[in-house]
Amino acid sequence: MPMTDSWQTAEIPGPKKASLIIKPDIADALISRAKRPIMIVGHGIIEYEVEGKPLIDCLIALSRKAKIPVVVSASTNKEFLSRGFEPAAIMSAVEISSRLTDPEWKGLDGKESYDLAIFVGLPYSMQWTILSGLKHFAPGVKTMTFDCVYHPNASWSFPNSTIKDWAANLKGIVENLED
Amino acid sequence: MSRKSVNFTIKEINSDLAQFRDLNITIGSITRERWEEPMGPTPYPSLTTLRSWDQRLLSRYKPFYMPFCDLCCLCTYGKCDLTGTKKGACGISMPAQQSRTVLIAACIGAATHISHSRDLLNHVIATSGRDCPINVGGTSVEVEAPITRLVCGVKPETLGDLEPVLDYCENQLTQLLAVTHTGQEGNHLDFESKVFHAGMIDHVGMEVADIAQVSALGFPKADPEAPLCDLGLGTVDTKKPVILVIGHNVPPATAIIDHLKETGLFPEVEVTGICCTALDVTRYSPRAKIVGPISWQLRYIRSGVPDVIVIDEQCVRTDTLTEAARIHAPLIATSEKNCLGLPDMTDETVDAIVAGFVSGKVTGALILDPEKVGEVAVATAMAVAPKRKKHSVLPTKHQLGEWAKKCTQCMLCRRACPNDLPIAQAIRLAASGNLSGLDELYDDCLGCGRCESACKQKIPIHSLIVAAADKKTREETYCLRSGRGAIQDLEIRKVGGPIVLGEIPGIVAFVGCANYPKGSREVAEMCMEFARRRYIVCTSGCSAMSAGMYRDEEGKTAYERYSGAFEAGGIVNVGSCVANSHIAGAAIKIASIFAKRPLRGNYEEIADYVYNRVGAVGVAWGAMSQKAASIAAGFWRLGIPVVVGPHGTKYRRMLLGRADKDADWFVYDARTGEKVYGGPVPEHLFFAAETKEEAMVMVAKLTMRPNDTSRGRANKLANYIDLHKRLVGGIPQDVYRLVRTHADIPLTMKDECLLHLSGHDWKESPIPDPTLLPRMVHQKRGD
């Protein structure tokens, strides 16, 4: 299937579309360059595995390595807690995203605005519309998605990928990051 | 009240100023009014009358826009790219364009209800007379039309009195639609205010429709013990001729019932329905059966069970004619708004129409006379049923396997599925003879059929899913309490105090369509959970059906388990979409009957009361339509929050509060006039939840109001914290924002709450007598 078509065929946005993360180095560079990244995790992560391990473990490793605070939606919190990982906040996707459009919001810790928001695991159409909101109304925030499907409204997205390719990329992103 | 035009002619008058001859003067109308309550400040509000109220709400609940399309293509300047800060050729910005689109949706929704209301009112006036008294609950309901009284400042007594109310709605709707023309409104918040206006007008239109049909058609009148009726595919006796009615406007369906009764054929024929016509026909006769929500259309038609399909208006699949033809079932269209290209046979004789259907020469007809529809539908069903032999287009198990083998695993089906269901994987399993995957899809399938349209192999995927779930469909045998209509004044008097004081933690209304992320069952589970927790649960529309499509561990449905009374722990099915007005009406009646606030043309004060004191929340878990948008908007203007499912983000914007901004949450203390912190309650006005669990926790939070007594707040907090601990994990991170005094802390959670508060520099704050309206200071009226 085409790598840069919306996963949901009809959800075609407009002229501005996401650039592709075709290899781990791209994502790593974006994460390393970001001053204040944040990760927003939806309940869809539960069903995925990365090379035999739950995706959630990969995300926890990423968070710890790159010191990225994790915001979880309601249904995902327990999964993180059960792994001894305390999310930075429990907030719905629309709440955290709405705050990201406020240039005066100083983040969960009250220190500084975020400049990179990584999304993963929300229902496709919900993430699509939320990323659209950020594309238009959060000019200071770059967005990146870690799902295995293309999200045109993000700044950076994986292409539509096989699970195998996507997992290899994601694993590579985590492994390549400097501790 | 009644309306009469006044004309008088003066043949000749001489005065110092002038001489007149043959002077003809017309005064539009006079009112014969027996309502003694003084008129409030805002009868028949125009587009801007309530603008300042809207702005107060919108200053708290700022729109978060999520464009569904980056372009505007509404005029020939376009397409215009509005990405980011770009402007269109007309100068419009992206926020304005989004709010404009929301207004268009709300106008479509309101127009649909108001048009439905007009058609229905014309019908019942024709059959029952303009002087037919409005009676929605006998002496149990004296405030028969709370929304109409509030908005228009009139007290309708007869069906004829409802006509000028609809005149007003139609007038306002024209004004609102004009707002969306190129080069009209340019400010997004003014668009949003007009969205609220459209919603309010929509609620008036819905109320008119329902009180007209309740009064004239003999529906249950505010009856908590309205009869239980059958619900589900498995309840249909397929040995009988079966008539299927689909839509929202019930007169053709009631005519079918009438004709069956007149001819004594009712025991021999099944009348089944989908969507709101189904709900309303069971209000007319509980012997009719509800097949299911809007999403059951394809699966039921393709099963071949219906022998005749009668459609009216709204939410009817536009390919119903094609689907009906596939199972050799004649289709009768009955609404000017939904003609489907069919020949108008209204003036043909019944025998001629039936003969055409039976011979197969005519596959569908437009019949714009409900009585004739009744006769034709019954006669056709009786004649066609033996010939059709329930001709189904669902594949046999063998055919299913053969179809599945054609699949190339291209994934276009999944990419077309609104719920991103793993269709291709299920078909791969089916190709090897394992139908479990397809069977599982049945529960979450919306029945939209987009998978089939996408399939290059022309596999009838939806039919495969339904065929694989054959056992499940036969076991769909549930029940639903017929829509009771209004809430009794006595019920309001009983629960008004406990609601405002918080002893009843809230009113939660499950309303709207069936565009669910994970099937009907979630609605039923949420309803039962809140009823168990002693909330008052209301249901309507397709959600009312979904609420009944699940049995608990004792085998009981929600309607068998819980009472139909408007009381703590009740599950109250008010009826079809237009009966949503009774839910808003109940909130209004709490302000007017329990708190004795003036109702007449007094919108702001009543909305201010509801917003600050009545812990009501709407849940439209599967909201899909433009009507759902206008219904929600009507609740927003009353200050009632609405929670939608994940598909709800496609409405393009949320209305979200910022609990972290203390300055947003100041209210006037009506006792002193001081501006005081009222707390971030209710935190949001329009919120999309990702999962059922997130929705339930948010609903519990959104029932909080600044006026809650400590006992009430403790009760609401106990539910919020308990749900959070169970569904999310741990104590909520924002409890410190919601506890105002030590007395607010739930007794059973004292230690953990105190520990939480100690970590947040928490201090006690006074509980205000809250209002957003400066003019309400020192005007408290003994609530």
Boltz contact constraints between the chains, C-beta under 6 A:
constraints:
  - contact:
      token1: [A, 7]
      token2: [B, 415]
      max_distance: 6.0
  - contact:
      token1: [A, 8]
      token2: [B, 415]
      max_distance: 6.0
  - contact:
      token1: [A, 9]
      token2: [B, 415]
      max_distance: 6.0
  - contact:
      token1: [A, 9]
      token2: [B, 416]
      max_distance: 6.0
  - contact:
      token1: [A, 13]
      token2: [B, 70]
      max_distance: 6.0
  - contact:
      token1: [A, 14]
      token2: [B, 70]
      max_distance: 6.0
  - contact:
      token1: [A, 14]
      token2: [B, 71]
      max_distance: 6.0
  - contact:
      token1: [A, 14]
      token2: [B, 83]
      max_distance: 6.0
  - contact:
      token1: [A, 15]
      token2: [B, 81]
      max_distance: 6.0
  - contact:
      token1: [A, 16]
      token2: [B, 83]
      max_distance: 6.0
  - contact:
      token1: [A, 42]
      token2: [B, 690]
      max_distance: 6.0
  - contact:
      token1: [A, 43]
      token2: [B, 691]
      max_distance: 6.0
  - contact:
      token1: [A, 73]
      token2: [B, 690]
      max_distance: 6.0
  - contact:
      token1: [A, 73]
      token2: [B, 694]
      max_distance: 6.0
  - contact:
      token1: [A, 74]
      token2: [B, 693]
      max_distance: 6.0
  - contact:
      token1: [A, 74]
      token2: [B, 694]
      max_distance: 6.0
  - contact:
      token1: [A, 74]
      token2: [B, 697]
      max_distance: 6.0
  - contact:
      token1: [A, 74]
      token2: [B, 728]
      max_distance: 6.0
  - contact:
      token1: [A, 75]
      token2: [B, 691]
      max_distance: 6.0
  - contact:
      token1: [A, 75]
      token2: [B, 693]
      max_distance: 6.0
  - contact:
      token1: [A, 77]
      token2: [B, 728]
      max_distance: 6.0
  - contact:
      token1: [A, 77]
      token2: [B, 729]
      max_distance: 6.0
  - contact:
      token1: [A, 78]
      token2: [B, 729]
      max_distance: 6.0
  - contact:
      token1: [A, 81]
      token2: [B, 729]
      max_distance: 6.0
  - contact:
      token1: [A, 92]
      token2: [B, 694]
      max_distance: 6.0
  - contact:
      token1: [A, 93]
      token2: [B, 690]
      max_distance: 6.0
  - contact:
      token1: [A, 94]
      token2: [B, 654]
      max_distance: 6.0
  - contact:
      token1: [A, 94]
      token2: [B, 688]
      max_distance: 6.0
  - contact:
      token1: [A, 98]
      token2: [B, 64]
      max_distance: 6.0
  - contact:
      token1: [A, 98]
      token2: [B, 656]
      max_distance: 6.0
  - contact:
      token1: [A, 123]
      token2: [B, 646]
      max_distance: 6.0
  - contact:
      token1: [A, 124]
      token2: [B, 420]
      max_distance: 6.0
  - contact:
      token1: [A, 126]
      token2: [B, 646]
      max_distance: 6.0
  - contact:
      token1: [A, 126]
      token2: [B, 649]
      max_distance: 6.0
  - contact:
      token1: [A, 129]
      token2: [B, 66]
      max_distance: 6.0
  - contact:
      token1: [A, 129]
      token2: [B, 649]
      max_distance: 6.0
  - contact:
      token1: [A, 130]
      token2: [B, 66]
      max_distance: 6.0
  - contact:
      token1: [A, 132]
      token2: [B, 66]
      max_distance: 6.0
  - contact:
      token1: [A, 132]
      token2: [B, 67]
      max_distance: 6.0
  - contact:
      token1: [A, 133]
      token2: [B, 65]
      max_distance: 6.0
  - contact:
      token1: [A, 133]
      token2: [B, 66]
      max_distance: 6.0
  - contact:
      token1: [A, 136]
      token2: [B, 67]
      max_distance: 6.0
  - contact:
      token1: [A, 136]
      token2: [B, 84]
      max_distance: 6.0
  - contact:
      token1: [A, 136]
      token2: [B, 94]
      max_distance: 6.0
